[in-house]
Amino acid sequence: MNLKIRKYNPTLDYENLMKLVQSEGEEWKDYLKPIYRKALESSITYVALIGDELCGYSRSLSDSGLFVWVIDLLVNENRRGLSIGKKLMECILTDFPDIDVFVMSDVDPYYDKLGYEKEGSIFKVTRTHNKT
C-alpha cells in the first residue's frame, strides 16, 4: 500500500472529499452543505491518499495554540483496518508536538483501541423555548 498523507488542498481535494463523505450516507449529510467547504479551508485538514484515491481525512481546530480539537476523522469503509486513521492522527501529533490534542467523537471504541485516554464527555447545547 502506497499511502500518502498531506495537507488538504481545496482545489485538488474538495470534490473527492465530498464523494468520500457522501459514501457515508445519512449520518454525514450535514457535511455536504456548501458551508462545509469554508470549514475545511479554515481548519487543520489532512487527506490520506492511496495512489489517486482520497481514502480518508481529518479536520481539526486549534484554539490559538492552547489545544487542538479533532473534529472529523473519516476513512473509506473499504480502506478501514489499514491504520489510515491512526496515521492521520499521528500527523496532528507530529505537527503540534507541544500541544494537547483532544478528540470530539461518538466512536469511542476506535479511540480506545488506539490507546487514547478518555477525559470527560461532550454535550450538544440545545435551544429551549421558554413559554411563560
N, CA, C and O atoms as a Tinker XYZ file with bonds, in Angstrom:
   528  protein
     1  N      0.852000   -1.181000    0.000000    73     2
     2  CA     0.000000    0.000000    0.000000    64     1     3
     3  C      0.893000    1.237000    0.000000    63     2     4     5
     4  O      1.786000    1.368000    0.836000    81     3
     5  N      0.649000    2.121000   -0.924000    73     3     6
     6  CA     1.421000    3.351000   -1.050000    64     5     7
     7  C      0.580000    4.503000   -0.504000    63     6     8     9
     8  O     -0.049000    5.232000   -1.270000    81     7
     9  N      0.568000    4.667000    0.814000    73     7    10
    10  CA    -0.242000    5.693000    1.473000    64     9    11
    11  C      0.543000    6.989000    1.569000    63    10    12    13
    12  O      1.707000    7.004000    1.967000    81    11
    13  N     -0.117000    8.074000    1.197000    73    11    14
    14  CA     0.468000    9.406000    1.329000    64    13    15
    15  C     -0.522000   10.264000    2.111000    63    14    16    17
    16  O     -1.715000   10.278000    1.809000    81    15
    17  N     -0.027000   10.968000    3.101000    73    15    18
    18  CA    -0.858000   11.905000    3.853000    64    17    19
    19  C     -0.249000   13.290000    3.682000    63    18    20    21
    20  O      0.955000   13.491000    3.841000    81    19
    21  N     -1.122000   14.234000    3.353000    73    19    22
    22  CA    -0.664000   15.605000    3.151000    64    21    23
    23  C     -1.762000   16.562000    3.587000    63    22    24    25
    24  O     -2.892000   16.159000    3.860000    81    23
    25  N     -1.402000   17.833000    3.645000    73    23    26
    26  CA    -2.401000   18.847000    3.974000    64    25    27
    27  C     -3.411000   18.975000    2.839000    63    26    28    29
    28  O     -3.082000   18.812000    1.664000    81    27
    29  N     -4.615000   19.264000    3.216000    73    27    30
    30  CA    -5.738000   19.429000    2.294000    64    29    31
    31  C     -5.485000   20.585000    1.337000    63    30    32    33
    32  O     -5.036000   21.657000    1.742000    81    31
    33  N     -5.780000   20.351000    0.063000    73    31    34
    34  CA    -5.705000   21.379000   -0.965000    64    33    35
    35  C     -7.113000   21.514000   -1.554000    63    34    36    37
    36  O     -7.578000   20.598000   -2.232000    81    35
    37  N     -7.804000   22.642000   -1.310000    73    35    38
    38  CA    -9.191000   22.777000   -1.751000    64    37    39
    39  C     -9.395000   22.542000   -3.248000    63    38    40    41
    40  O    -10.392000   21.947000   -3.656000    81    39
    41  N     -8.465000   23.003000   -4.051000    73    39    42
    42  CA    -8.600000   22.854000   -5.494000    64    41    43
    43  C     -8.487000   21.396000   -5.921000    63    42    44    45
    44  O     -9.248000   20.936000   -6.772000    81    43
    45  N     -7.559000   20.681000   -5.342000    73    43    46
    46  CA    -7.326000   19.287000   -5.721000    64    45    47
    47  C     -8.258000   18.297000   -5.022000    63    46    48    49
    48  O     -8.613000   17.269000   -5.599000    81    47
    49  N     -8.655000   18.599000   -3.789000    73    47    50
    50  CA    -9.253000   17.571000   -2.942000    64    49    51
    51  C    -10.744000   17.695000   -2.664000    63    50    52    53
    52  O    -11.374000   16.706000   -2.290000    81    51
    53  N    -11.323000   18.864000   -2.831000    73    51    54
    54  CA   -12.695000   19.071000   -2.355000    64    53    55
    55  C    -13.686000   18.070000   -2.955000    63    54    56    57
    56  O    -14.435000   17.433000   -2.215000    81    55
    57  N    -13.702000   17.921000   -4.267000    73    55    58
    58  CA   -14.693000   17.031000   -4.895000    64    57    59
    59  C    -14.543000   15.590000   -4.422000    63    58    60    61
    60  O    -15.541000   14.929000   -4.134000    81    59
    61  N    -13.325000   15.101000   -4.341000    73    59    62
    62  CA   -13.110000   13.724000   -3.896000    64    61    63
    63  C    -13.428000   13.550000   -2.414000    63    62    64    65
    64  O    -13.909000   12.497000   -1.995000    81    63
    65  N    -13.160000   14.577000   -1.635000    73    63    66
    66  CA   -13.507000   14.503000   -0.222000    64    65    67
    67  C    -15.026000   14.448000   -0.051000    63    66    68    69
    68  O    -15.533000   13.717000    0.800000    81    67
    69  N    -15.744000   15.217000   -0.857000    73    67    70
    70  CA   -17.209000   15.187000   -0.776000    64    69    71
    71  C    -17.761000   13.832000   -1.216000    63    70    72    73
    72  O    -18.774000   13.380000   -0.681000    81    71
    73  N    -17.121000   13.182000   -2.170000    73    71    74
    74  CA   -17.542000   11.835000   -2.569000    64    73    75
    75  C    -17.351000   10.860000   -1.410000    63    74    76    77
    76  O    -18.202000   10.004000   -1.167000    81    75
    77  N    -16.240000   10.989000   -0.701000    73    75    78
    78  CA   -15.990000   10.143000    0.467000    64    77    79
    79  C    -17.058000   10.376000    1.530000    63    78    80    81
    80  O    -17.623000    9.424000    2.068000    81    79
    81  N    -17.330000   11.633000    1.829000    73    79    82
    82  CA   -18.341000   11.974000    2.834000    64    81    83
    83  C    -19.712000   11.445000    2.402000    63    82    84    85
    84  O    -20.442000   10.875000    3.213000    81    83
    85  N    -20.054000   11.632000    1.149000    73    83    86
    86  CA   -21.352000   11.182000    0.648000    64    85    87
    87  C    -21.497000    9.664000    0.760000    63    86    88    89
    88  O    -22.603000    9.163000    0.965000    81    87
    89  N    -20.408000    8.943000    0.631000    73    87    90
    90  CA   -20.461000    7.480000    0.718000    64    89    91
    91  C    -20.834000    6.995000    2.116000    63    90    92    93
    92  O    -21.203000    5.833000    2.289000    81    91
    93  N    -20.743000    7.869000    3.107000    73    91    94
    94  CA   -21.080000    7.503000    4.483000    64    93    95
    95  C    -22.574000    7.562000    4.762000    63    94    96    97
    96  O    -23.029000    7.094000    5.805000    81    95
    97  N    -23.334000    8.128000    3.845000    73    95    98
    98  CA   -24.785000    8.111000    3.974000    64    97    99
    99  C    -25.352000    9.238000    4.820000    63    98   100   101
   100  O    -24.723000   10.277000    5.021000    81    99
   101  N    -26.554000    8.998000    5.306000    73    99   102
   102  CA   -27.377000    9.996000    6.002000    64   101   103
   103  C    -26.670000   10.642000    7.196000    63   102   104   105
   104  O    -26.845000   11.833000    7.451000    81   103
   105  N    -25.890000    9.874000    7.912000    73   103   106
   106  CA   -25.238000   10.377000    9.126000    64   105   107
   107  C    -24.304000   11.556000    8.845000    63   106   108   109
   108  O    -24.070000   12.383000    9.727000    81   107
   109  N    -23.775000   11.637000    7.637000    73   107   110
   110  CA   -22.822000   12.688000    7.287000    64   109   111
   111  C    -23.428000   13.734000    6.353000    63   110   112   113
   112  O    -22.686000   14.525000    5.772000    81   111
   113  N    -24.745000   13.763000    6.190000    73   111   114
   114  CA   -25.377000   14.649000    5.206000    64   113   115
   115  C    -25.097000   16.132000    5.453000    63   114   116   117
   116  O    -24.999000   16.902000    4.497000    81   115
   117  N    -24.965000   16.546000    6.718000    73   115   118
   118  CA   -24.698000   17.956000    7.007000    64   117   119
   119  C    -23.346000   18.411000    6.461000    63   118   120   121
   120  O    -23.143000   19.599000    6.215000    81   119
   121  N    -22.437000   17.480000    6.275000    73   119   122
   122  CA   -21.116000   17.813000    5.760000    64   121   123
   123  C    -21.138000   18.106000    4.257000    63   122   124   125
   124  O    -20.147000   18.577000    3.699000    81   123
   125  N    -22.246000   17.830000    3.621000    73   123   126
   126  CA   -22.375000   18.094000    2.185000    64   125   127
   127  C    -22.842000   19.517000    1.903000    63   126   128   129
   128  O    -22.897000   19.926000    0.743000    81   127
   129  N    -23.177000   20.270000    2.934000    73   127   130
   130  CA   -23.611000   21.656000    2.752000    64   129   131
   131  C    -22.442000   22.505000    2.264000    63   130   132   133
   132  O    -21.302000   22.279000    2.672000    81   131
   133  N    -22.711000   23.483000    1.393000    73   131   134
   134  CA   -21.629000   24.318000    0.849000    64   133   135
   135  C    -20.774000   24.999000    1.921000    63   134   136   137
   136  O    -19.585000   25.226000    1.695000    81   135
   137  N    -21.339000   25.323000    3.062000    73   135   138
   138  CA   -20.585000   25.999000    4.119000    64   137   139
   139  C    -19.439000   25.138000    4.652000    63   138   140   141
   140  O    -18.469000   25.658000    5.204000    81   139
   141  N    -19.557000   23.814000    4.483000    73   139   142
   142  CA   -18.501000   22.926000    4.976000    64   141   143
   143  C    -17.187000   23.156000    4.229000    63   142   144   145
   144  O    -16.109000   22.921000    4.776000    81   143
   145  N    -17.277000   23.605000    3.004000    73   143   146
   146  CA   -16.050000   23.903000    2.239000    64   145   147
   147  C    -15.213000   24.944000    2.977000    63   146   148   149
   148  O    -13.993000   24.813000    3.077000    81   147
   149  N    -15.873000   25.974000    3.491000    73   147   150
   150  CA   -15.159000   27.008000    4.252000    64   149   151
   151  C    -14.588000   26.435000    5.542000    63   150   152   153
   152  O    -13.489000   26.797000    5.961000    81   151
   153  N    -15.348000   25.536000    6.168000    73   151   154
   154  CA   -14.866000   24.910000    7.396000    64   153   155
   155  C    -13.581000   24.119000    7.126000    63   154   156   157
   156  O    -12.638000   24.177000    7.915000    81   155
   157  N    -13.545000   23.393000    6.028000    73   155   158
   158  CA   -12.343000   22.629000    5.670000    64   157   159
   159  C    -11.151000   23.544000    5.461000    63   158   160   161
   160  O    -10.040000   23.244000    5.898000    81   159
   161  N    -11.387000   24.651000    4.796000    73   159   162
   162  CA   -10.299000   25.572000    4.460000    64   161   163
   163  C     -9.778000   26.327000    5.674000    63   162   164   165
   164  O     -8.610000   26.713000    5.700000    81   163
   165  N    -10.607000   26.543000    6.665000    73   163   166
   166  CA   -10.174000   27.298000    7.840000    64   165   167
   167  C     -9.746000   26.384000    8.992000    63   166   168   169
   168  O     -9.492000   26.852000   10.102000    81   167
   169  N     -9.669000   25.090000    8.721000    73   167   170
   170  CA    -9.283000   24.113000    9.736000    64   169   171
   171  C     -7.914000   23.538000    9.420000    63   170   172   173
   172  O     -7.319000   23.837000    8.385000    81   171
   173  N     -7.428000   22.709000   10.330000    73   171   174
   174  CA    -6.223000   21.928000   10.100000    64   173   175
   175  C     -6.719000   20.628000    9.479000    63   174   176   177
   176  O     -7.203000   19.743000   10.185000    81   175
   177  N     -6.601000   20.512000    8.168000    73   175   178
   178  CA    -7.185000   19.375000    7.460000    64   177   179
   179  C     -6.103000   18.612000    6.713000    63   178   180   181
   180  O     -5.302000   19.192000    5.980000    81   179
   181  N     -6.098000   17.306000    6.915000    73   179   182
   182  CA    -5.190000   16.405000    6.211000    64   181   183
   183  C     -6.009000   15.433000    5.384000    63   182   184   185
   184  O     -7.128000   15.081000    5.758000    81   183
   185  N     -5.455000   15.000000    4.264000    73   183   186
   186  CA    -6.084000   13.960000    3.452000    64   185   187
   187  C     -5.125000   12.789000    3.322000    63   186   188   189
   188  O     -3.906000   12.956000    3.303000    81   187
   189  N     -5.711000   11.590000    3.232000    73   187   190
   190  CA    -4.944000   10.368000    3.023000    64   189   191
   191  C     -5.254000    9.865000    1.621000    63   190   192   193
   192  O     -6.414000    9.778000    1.220000    81   191
   193  N     -4.202000    9.537000    0.884000    73   191   194
   194  CA    -4.362000    9.067000   -0.486000    64   193   195
   195  C     -3.614000    7.751000   -0.682000    63   194   196   197
   196  O     -2.490000    7.572000   -0.213000    81   195
   197  N     -4.273000    6.847000   -1.384000    73   195   198
   198  CA    -3.609000    5.654000   -1.896000    64   197   199
   199  C     -3.669000    5.813000   -3.406000    63   198   200   201
   200  O     -4.733000    5.709000   -4.015000    81   199
   201  N     -2.517000    6.065000   -3.995000    73   199   202
   202  CA    -2.491000    6.444000   -5.408000    64   201   203
   203  C     -3.239000    7.756000   -5.572000    63   202   204   205
   204  O     -2.932000    8.736000   -4.893000    81   203
   205  N     -4.213000    7.782000   -6.464000    73   203   206
   206  CA    -5.030000    8.976000   -6.677000    64   205   207
   207  C     -6.318000    8.963000   -5.864000    63   206   208   209
   208  O     -7.093000    9.919000   -5.917000    81   207
   209  N     -6.553000    7.889000   -5.113000    73   207   210
   210  CA    -7.800000    7.751000   -4.348000    64   209   211
   211  C     -7.706000    8.456000   -3.000000    63   210   212   213
   212  O     -6.866000    8.108000   -2.170000    81   211
   213  N     -8.561000    9.437000   -2.785000    73   211   214
   214  CA    -8.663000   10.065000   -1.480000    64   213   215
   215  C     -9.472000    9.097000   -0.611000    63   214   216   217
   216  O    -10.673000    8.923000   -0.819000    81   215
   217  N     -8.810000    8.475000    0.356000    73   215   218
   218  CA    -9.441000    7.404000    1.126000    64   217   219
   219  C     -9.676000    7.773000    2.586000    63   218   220   221
   220  O    -10.211000    6.965000    3.346000    81   219
   221  N     -9.284000    8.978000    2.989000    73   219   222
   222  CA    -9.527000    9.387000    4.365000    64   221   223
   223  C     -9.150000   10.835000    4.576000    63   222   224   225
   224  O     -8.447000   11.443000    3.769000    81   223
   225  N     -9.638000   11.373000    5.687000    73   223   226
   226  CA    -9.249000   12.747000    6.040000    64   225   227
   227  C     -9.489000   12.996000    7.514000    63   226   228   229
   228  O    -10.244000   12.278000    8.169000    81   227
   229  N     -8.839000   14.016000    8.018000    73   227   230
   230  CA    -9.104000   14.510000    9.371000    64   229   231
   231  C     -9.210000   16.021000    9.307000    63   230   232   233
   232  O     -8.573000   16.680000    8.487000    81   231
   233  N    -10.034000   16.545000   10.197000    73   231   234
   234  CA   -10.206000   18.000000   10.304000    64   233   235
   235  C    -10.131000   18.355000   11.769000    63   234   236   237
   236  O    -10.826000   17.762000   12.594000    81   235
   237  N     -9.288000   19.322000   12.099000    73   235   238
   238  CA    -9.072000   19.731000   13.480000    64   237   239
   239  C     -9.094000   21.244000   13.601000    63   238   240   241
   240  O     -8.947000   21.966000   12.615000    81   239
   241  N     -9.278000   21.706000   14.818000    73   239   242
   242  CA    -9.268000   23.133000   15.128000    64   241   243
   243  C     -8.269000   23.392000   16.241000    63   242   244   245
   244  O     -8.089000   22.564000   17.134000    81   243
   245  N     -7.625000   24.542000   16.182000    73   243   246
   246  CA    -6.730000   24.960000   17.249000    64   245   247
   247  C     -7.287000   26.219000   17.870000    63   246   248   249
   248  O     -7.733000   27.128000   17.169000    81   247
   249  N     -7.258000   26.267000   19.176000    73   247   250
   250  CA    -7.690000   27.498000   19.845000    64   249   251
   251  C     -6.460000   28.287000   20.286000    63   250   252   253
   252  O     -6.102000   28.340000   21.463000    81   251
   253  N     -5.835000   28.896000   19.281000    73   251   254
   254  CA    -4.667000   29.764000   19.467000    64   253   255
   255  C     -3.486000   29.048000   20.108000    63   254   256   257
   256  O     -2.713000   29.655000   20.849000    81   255
   257  N     -3.351000   27.777000   19.828000    73   255   258
   258  CA    -2.194000   27.046000   20.318000    64   257   259
   259  C     -2.328000   26.463000   21.705000    63   258   260   261
   260  O     -1.385000   25.846000   22.201000    81   259
   261  N     -3.466000   26.636000   22.346000    73   259   262
   262  CA    -3.653000   26.056000   23.676000    64   261   263
   263  C     -3.955000   24.565000   23.566000    63   262   264   265
   264  O     -3.330000   23.758000   24.253000    81   263
   265  N     -4.902000   24.193000   22.713000    73   263   266
   266  CA    -5.266000   22.809000   22.448000    64   265   267
   267  C     -5.549000   22.655000   20.961000    63   266   268   269
   268  O     -5.775000   23.639000   20.256000    81   267
   269  N     -5.532000   21.412000   20.492000    73   267   270
   270  CA    -6.026000   21.062000   19.167000    64   269   271
   271  C     -7.187000   20.099000   19.377000    63   270   272   273
   272  O     -7.085000   19.145000   20.148000    81   271
   273  N     -8.287000   20.358000   18.686000    73   271   274
   274  CA    -9.501000   19.539000   18.794000    64   273   275
   275  C     -9.736000   18.830000   17.465000    63   274   276   277
   276  O     -9.960000   19.486000   16.448000    81   275
   277  N     -9.688000   17.507000   17.460000    73   275   278
   278  CA   -10.001000   16.742000   16.259000    64   277   279
   279  C    -11.518000   16.683000   16.158000    63   278   280   281
   280  O    -12.187000   16.139000   17.037000    81   279
   281  N    -12.045000   17.237000   15.099000    73   279   282
   282  CA   -13.486000   17.342000   14.899000    64   281   283
   283  C    -13.997000   16.204000   14.010000    63   282   284   285
   284  O    -15.034000   15.603000   14.290000    81   283
   285  N    -13.262000   15.921000   12.946000    73   283   286
   286  CA   -13.682000   14.898000   11.983000    64   285   287
   287  C    -12.523000   13.968000   11.677000    63   286   288   289
   288  O    -11.390000   14.412000   11.487000    81   287
   289  N    -12.811000   12.688000   11.632000    73   287   290
   290  CA   -11.865000   11.681000   11.159000    64   289   291
   291  C    -12.689000   10.646000   10.416000    63   290   292   293
   292  O    -13.590000   10.029000   10.984000    81   291
   293  N    -12.373000   10.460000    9.140000    73   291   294
   294  CA   -13.149000    9.526000    8.324000    64   293   295
   295  C    -12.221000    8.787000    7.376000    63   294   296   297
   296  O    -11.370000    9.386000    6.718000    81   295
   297  N    -12.401000    7.468000    7.320000    73   295   298
   298  CA   -11.672000    6.622000    6.378000    64   297   299
   299  C    -12.709000    5.838000    5.587000    63   298   300   301
   300  O    -13.684000    5.337000    6.147000    81   299
   301  N    -12.491000    5.736000    4.292000    73   299   302
   302  CA   -13.384000    4.982000    3.424000    64   301   303
   303  C    -13.599000    3.585000    4.002000    63   302   304   305
   304  O    -12.656000    2.922000    4.432000    81   303
   305  N    -14.835000    3.163000    4.004000    73   303   306
   306  CA   -15.195000    1.871000    4.594000    64   305   307
   307  C    -14.357000    0.728000    4.016000    63   306   308   309
   308  O    -13.999000   -0.197000    4.744000    81   307
   309  N    -14.042000    0.778000    2.734000    73   307   310
   310  CA   -13.251000   -0.273000    2.090000    64   309   311
   311  C    -11.773000   -0.223000    2.447000    63   310   312   313
   312  O    -11.028000   -1.148000    2.122000    81   311
   313  N    -11.341000    0.835000    3.106000    73   311   314
   314  CA    -9.927000    1.004000    3.460000    64   313   315
   315  C     -9.693000    0.944000    4.968000    63   314   316   317
   316  O     -8.566000    1.129000    5.426000    81   315
   317  N    -10.730000    0.691000    5.729000    73   315   318
   318  CA   -10.573000    0.606000    7.187000    64   317   319
   319  C     -9.788000   -0.653000    7.555000    63   318   320   321
   320  O     -9.817000   -1.657000    6.843000    81   319
   321  N     -9.097000   -0.572000    8.670000    73   319   322
   322  CA    -8.273000   -1.695000    9.097000    64   321   323
   323  C     -6.843000   -1.619000    8.588000    63   322   324   325
   324  O     -6.050000   -2.528000    8.831000    81   323
   325  N     -6.506000   -0.548000    7.887000    73   323   326
   326  CA    -5.162000   -0.372000    7.334000    64   325   327
   327  C     -4.363000    0.676000    8.102000    63   326   328   329
   328  O     -3.301000    1.098000    7.642000    81   327
   329  N     -4.849000    1.099000    9.253000    73   327   330
   330  CA    -4.200000    2.108000   10.116000    64   329   331
   331  C     -4.164000    3.504000    9.508000    63   330   332   333
   332  O     -3.337000    4.324000    9.905000    81   331
   333  N     -5.036000    3.785000    8.560000    73   331   334
   334  CA    -5.064000    5.109000    7.937000    64   333   335
   335  C     -5.500000    6.167000    8.944000    63   334   336   337
   336  O     -4.893000    7.235000    9.022000    81   335
   337  N     -6.553000    5.879000    9.717000    73   335   338
   338  CA    -6.999000    6.822000   10.733000    64   337   339
   339  C     -5.905000    7.108000   11.749000    63   338   340   341
   340  O     -5.694000    8.257000   12.137000    81   339
   341  N     -5.221000    6.077000   12.173000    73   339   342
   342  CA    -4.123000    6.238000   13.129000    64   341   343
   343  C     -3.029000    7.130000   12.545000    63   342   344   345
   344  O     -2.479000    7.983000   13.242000    81   343
   345  N     -2.718000    6.930000   11.272000    73   343   346
   346  CA    -1.669000    7.735000   10.638000    64   345   347
   347  C     -2.104000    9.190000   10.458000    63   346   348   349
   348  O     -1.278000   10.098000   10.551000    81   347
   349  N     -3.385000    9.415000   10.202000    73   347   350
   350  CA    -3.889000   10.788000   10.147000    64   349   351
   351  C     -3.730000   11.457000   11.511000    63   350   352   353
   352  O     -3.339000   12.622000   11.592000    81   351
   353  N     -4.032000   10.723000   12.579000    73   351   354
   354  CA    -3.881000   11.270000   13.932000    64   353   355
   355  C     -2.407000   11.551000   14.246000    63   354   356   357
   356  O     -2.088000   12.542000   14.903000    81   355
   357  N     -1.521000   10.687000   13.781000    73   355   358
   358  CA    -0.090000   10.891000   14.027000    64   357   359
   359  C      0.413000   12.168000   13.364000    63   358   360   361
   360  O      1.332000   12.807000   13.877000    81   359
   361  N     -0.180000   12.550000   12.223000    73   359   362
   362  CA     0.209000   13.809000   11.563000    64   361   363
   363  C     -0.071000   14.998000   12.470000    63   362   364   365
   364  O      0.736000   15.924000   12.565000    81   363
   365  N     -1.205000   14.965000   13.127000    73   363   366
   366  CA    -1.567000   16.059000   14.029000    64   365   367
   367  C     -0.567000   16.132000   15.179000    63   366   368   369
   368  O     -0.093000   17.211000   15.532000    81   367
   369  N     -0.249000   14.968000   15.762000    73   367   370
   370  CA     0.705000   14.940000   16.874000    64   369   371
   371  C      2.095000   15.410000   16.430000    63   370   372   373
   372  O      2.795000   16.080000   17.189000    81   371
   373  N      2.487000   15.064000   15.222000    73   371   374
   374  CA     3.785000   15.486000   14.694000    64   373   375
   375  C      3.827000   16.994000   14.455000    63   374   376   377
   376  O      4.813000   17.651000   14.789000    81   375
   377  N      2.760000   17.537000   13.880000    73   375   378
   378  CA     2.733000   18.970000   13.566000    64   377   379
   379  C      2.496000   19.850000   14.787000    63   378   380   381
   380  O      2.785000   21.046000   14.760000    81   379
   381  N      1.975000   19.263000   15.852000    73   379   382
   382  CA     1.698000   20.020000   17.083000    64   381   383
   383  C      2.279000   19.269000   18.281000    63   382   384   385
   384  O      1.533000   18.809000   19.145000    81   383
   385  N      3.611000   19.143000   18.338000    73   383   386
   386  CA     4.231000   18.283000   19.348000    64   385   387
   387  C      4.083000   18.764000   20.786000    63   386   388   389
   388  O      4.140000   17.954000   21.711000    81   387
   389  N      3.899000   20.045000   20.991000    73   387   390
   390  CA     3.850000   20.577000   22.355000    64   389   391
   391  C      2.452000   21.008000   22.784000    63   390   392   393
   392  O      2.293000   21.733000   23.767000    81   391
   393  N      1.438000   20.559000   22.043000    73   391   394
   394  CA     0.062000   20.962000   22.329000    64   393   395
   395  C     -0.773000   19.715000   22.586000    63   394   396   397
   396  O     -0.654000   18.727000   21.862000    81   395
   397  N     -1.616000   19.758000   23.610000    73   395   398
   398  CA    -2.527000   18.641000   23.882000    64   397   399
   399  C     -3.559000   18.549000   22.773000    63   398   400   401
   400  O     -4.105000   19.558000   22.326000    81   399
   401  N     -3.818000   17.325000   22.338000    73   399   402
   402  CA    -4.786000   17.059000   21.275000    64   401   403
   403  C     -5.945000   16.269000   21.874000    63   402   404   405
   404  O     -5.738000   15.271000   22.564000    81   403
   405  N     -7.158000   16.725000   21.603000    73   403   406
   406  CA    -8.369000   16.062000   22.079000    64   405   407
   407  C     -9.245000   15.695000   20.891000    63   406   408   409
   408  O     -9.195000   16.345000   19.847000    81   407
   409  N    -10.049000   14.644000   21.057000    73   407   410
   410  CA   -10.940000   14.168000   20.011000    64   409   411
   411  C    -12.374000   14.369000   20.444000    63   410   412   413
   412  O    -12.756000   14.009000   21.558000    81   411
   413  N    -13.165000   14.947000   19.557000    73   411   414
   414  CA   -14.607000   15.050000   19.786000    64   413   415
   415  C    -15.242000   13.974000   18.913000    63   414   416   417
   416  O    -15.279000   14.104000   17.690000    81   415
   417  N    -15.746000   12.904000   19.547000    73   415   418
   418  CA   -16.199000   11.765000   18.766000    64   417   419
   419  C    -17.295000   10.997000   19.479000    63   418   420   421
   420  O    -17.420000   11.031000   20.704000    81   419
   421  N    -18.082000   10.305000   18.674000    73   419   422
   422  CA   -19.039000    9.359000   19.234000    64   421   423
   423  C    -18.641000    7.935000   18.858000    63   422   424   425
   424  O    -19.461000    7.018000   18.900000    81   423
   425  N    -17.372000    7.763000   18.490000    73   423   426
   426  CA   -16.858000    6.448000   18.119000    64   425   427
   427  C    -15.783000    6.059000   19.144000    63   426   428   429
   428  O    -14.638000    5.786000   18.784000    81   427
   429  N    -16.168000    6.039000   20.404000    73   427   430
   430  CA   -15.217000    5.790000   21.482000    64   429   431
   431  C    -14.419000    4.500000   21.341000    63   430   432   433
   432  O    -13.224000    4.506000   21.635000    81   431
   433  N    -15.024000    3.386000   20.901000    73   431   434
   434  CA   -14.234000    2.147000   20.815000    64   433   435
   435  C    -13.010000    2.274000   19.905000    63   434   436   437
   436  O    -11.976000    1.658000   20.165000    81   435
   437  N    -13.125000    3.064000   18.847000    73   435   438
   438  CA   -11.979000    3.247000   17.949000    64   437   439
   439  C    -10.828000    3.925000   18.692000    63   438   440   441
   440  O     -9.682000    3.484000   18.602000    81   439
   441  N    -11.128000    4.981000   19.414000    73   439   442
   442  CA   -10.074000    5.717000   20.113000    64   441   443
   443  C     -9.563000    4.943000   21.315000    63   442   444   445
   444  O     -8.395000    5.077000   21.680000    81   443
   445  N    -10.409000    4.139000   21.936000    73   443   446
   446  CA    -9.947000    3.225000   22.979000    64   445   447
   447  C     -8.907000    2.265000   22.404000    63   446   448   449
   448  O     -7.878000    2.007000   23.027000    81   447
   449  N     -9.184000    1.739000   21.210000    73   447   450
   450  CA    -8.284000    0.801000   20.534000    64   449   451
   451  C     -6.922000    1.445000   20.266000    63   450   452   453
   452  O     -5.891000    0.776000   20.331000    81   451
   453  N     -6.924000    2.737000   19.966000    73   451   454
   454  CA    -5.666000    3.442000   19.725000    64   453   455
   455  C     -4.917000    3.748000   21.025000    63   454   456   457
   456  O     -3.769000    4.192000   20.994000    81   455
   457  N     -5.568000    3.510000   22.159000    73   455   458
   458  CA    -4.922000    3.737000   23.448000    64   457   459
   459  C     -5.068000    5.144000   23.987000    63   458   460   461
   460  O     -4.345000    5.531000   24.905000    81   459
   461  N     -5.991000    5.917000   23.432000    73   459   462
   462  CA    -6.209000    7.274000   23.921000    64   461   463
   463  C     -6.999000    7.232000   25.226000    63   462   464   465
   464  O     -7.837000    6.355000   25.435000    81   463
   465  N     -6.714000    8.196000   26.095000    73   463   466
   466  CA    -7.402000    8.273000   27.377000    64   465   467
   467  C     -8.665000    9.112000   27.243000    63   466   468   469
   468  O     -8.655000   10.171000   26.615000    81   467
   469  N     -9.736000    8.636000   27.831000    73   467   470
   470  CA   -10.986000    9.394000   27.812000    64   469   471
   471  C    -10.937000   10.442000   28.930000    63   470   472   473
   472  O    -10.574000   10.145000   30.068000    81   471
   473  N    -11.309000   11.664000   28.575000    73   471   474
   474  CA   -11.366000   12.746000   29.549000    64   473   475
   475  C    -12.728000   13.405000   29.458000    63   474   476   477
   476  O    -12.977000   14.211000   28.561000    81   475
   477  N    -13.602000   13.066000   30.377000    73   475   478
   478  CA   -14.930000   13.677000   30.406000    64   477   479
   479  C    -15.794000   13.227000   29.248000    63   478   480   481
   480  O    -15.666000   12.108000   28.752000    81   479
   481  N    -16.674000   14.117000   28.826000    73   479   482
   482  CA   -17.574000   13.834000   27.714000    64   481   483
   483  C    -17.943000   15.155000   27.055000    63   482   484   485
   484  O    -17.588000   16.228000   27.543000    81   483
   485  N    -18.649000   15.064000   25.955000    73   483   486
   486  CA   -19.113000   16.282000   25.294000    64   485   487
   487  C    -20.636000   16.281000   25.274000    63   486   488   489
   488  O    -21.266000   15.225000   25.335000    81   487
   489  N    -21.202000   17.431000   25.190000    73   487   490
   490  CA   -22.644000   17.594000   25.150000    64   489   491
   491  C    -23.008000   18.578000   24.061000    63   490   492   493
   492  O    -22.273000   19.530000   23.800000    81   491
   493  N    -24.131000   18.349000   23.432000    73   491   494
   494  CA   -24.667000   19.292000   22.463000    64   493   495
   495  C    -25.571000   20.260000   23.222000    63   494   496   497
   496  O    -26.463000   19.843000   23.960000    81   495
   497  N    -25.337000   21.527000   23.036000    73   495   498
   498  CA   -26.160000   22.552000   23.675000    64   497   499
   499  C    -27.378000   22.780000   22.788000    63   498   500   501
   500  O    -27.241000   23.104000   21.609000    81   499
   501  N    -28.556000   22.612000   23.350000    73   499   502
   502  CA   -29.781000   22.781000   22.573000    64   501   503
   503  C    -30.514000   24.030000   23.028000    63   502   504   505
   504  O    -30.386000   24.468000   24.171000    81   503
   505  N    -31.267000   24.580000   22.127000    73   503   506
   506  CA   -32.069000   25.758000   22.438000    64   505   507
   507  C    -33.438000   25.295000   22.927000    63   506   508   509
   508  O    -34.074000   24.437000   22.315000    81   507
   509  N    -33.866000   25.859000   24.004000    73   507   510
   510  CA   -35.204000   25.554000   24.507000    64   509   511
   511  C    -36.027000   26.813000   24.423000    63   510   512   513
   512  O    -35.513000   27.924000   24.551000    81   511
   513  N    -37.287000   26.625000   24.212000    73   511   514
   514  CA   -38.185000   27.771000   24.116000    64   513   515
   515  C    -38.985000   27.846000   25.406000    63   514   516   517
   516  O    -39.818000   26.987000   25.694000    81   515
   517  N    -38.715000   28.880000   26.164000    73   515   518
   518  CA   -39.441000   29.085000   27.414000    64   517   519
   519  C    -40.747000   29.796000   27.126000    63   518   520   521
   520  O    -40.765000   30.887000   26.556000    81   519
   521  N    -41.819000   29.178000   27.519000    73   519   522
   522  CA   -43.122000   29.819000   27.355000    64   521   523
   523  C    -43.621000   30.216000   28.729000    63   522   524   525
   524  O    -43.883000   29.367000   29.581000    81   523
   525  N    -43.747000   31.501000   28.929000    73   523   526
   526  CA   -44.239000   31.971000   30.232000    64   525   527
   527  C    -45.528000   32.711000   30.085000    63   526   528
   528  O    -46.088000   33.179000   31.077000    81   527
